[in-house]
Amino acid sequence: MNCEKVSNSLISYLDGRASAEERSGVEEHLKSCAACRERADEFRRLWDVMAEVPAVEPSFAFDARLRQRIAATVRPKLWTWLVPSPRLAAAVVALVGLSIFVSMQPNKPVVVGNSAPNSEEQFRMIKDLGVLENYDVLSNFDALSDLPGVQATPEQPEQQKPDEPGSGNGES
Amino acid sequence: MARSDVQLMLDVKAGDELSFELLLKKYRTPLVNFLYRMVKDQAAAEDLAQEVFLRVYRARKEYSPSAKFTTWLFRIATNLALNAIRDGRYRQMQISIDAPRDEDEPVIEIAAQETRADDRLIERERNEMIRGAILALPEKQRVAVILHKYEEMDYGQIGRILGCSESALKSLLFRAYETLRVQLALLVARPAAQPAGEGKQS
């Protein structure tokens, strides 16, 4: 082995990972080459010097910070998928609750229950108003009977004149 | 029976969060140290190490054991660290072997005068010099040296992480250690020729 070839095997020779063939080749060369021998010694000392640099310990908060980062980057995907659901569920619940509340409302107030028949009666009265007015006209018809029989019939509309709006209702 | 890293990762893939915790516990310190030697600053190293674990966790569903778990883990860490350095995120934390050394020299001289009075200062300066020299290596050489010297990985694994052949890696390592030997000559020189570091050489 020459110096150049040794350089490729020197590191593995020094760290003990060289093959038997490599090792014997390097050892043979080092016996005869002072420069390579010196370099090999310095490499050994260099590794000792490098070993002086102490290792560091991760800070106390390392794991907590990592979990925080995982939660911030991984869970948001779940959150974005899940977050609308509670909102939607809340909205649906609110809507259902509101509809139940509203549907229960008519049974509660007595006023509304009583007002319905009243308005029905009023509606019937209005509907029958024309009949009632006609009834008034017919009931006053006796007064007309005093008039001469010939005149009675043409005058009948004149009698009705003041009651025209009422009669309109009655006709309709 | 202890499960292998690959088995643990497969369990993580299957949804076992506890296996992820075990992997975290096992590799948190080596990763932080690897990255600390890459970017110099511990806070930055921890930030990157967390990013590595985060990526592992995110990729759990797609994990397939095609390589050793540590190869995969340190490849992620290497890529992240190199990208961060190239982006300039941690540039301010890097030490140039030339410029800071000039600034450090008077400190070292002072420390040399007060060797017995302040051993801790010397030790700190030595550590800074060593770390600075490693940080000043070209990226690939730096990764190779850290994985070889500090993580004690075999050549095949380092080669897979760096994407180079075993012989290319040996050549890379030789050049890297040769550079360090020259840059750290003050510390590497024989004890007799180095009064300042006399007590430190083993």
Interface residues (C-beta under 8 A of the other chain):
Chain A: S7 N8 S9 L10 I11 S12 D15 R17 R39 E42 F43 R45 L46 W47 D48 V49 M50 A51 E52 V53 P54 A55 V56 E57 P58 S59 F62 D63 R65 L66 R69 I70 T73 V74
Chain B: L24 R28 T29 V32 N33 Y36 R37 Q42 A45 E46 A49 Q50 F53 L54 Y57 R58 E123 R126 N127 I130 R131 I134 H148 K149 Y150 D154 Y155 S167 K170 S171 L173 F174 Y177 E178 L180 R181 L184 L187 V188 A189 R190 K200 Q201 S202
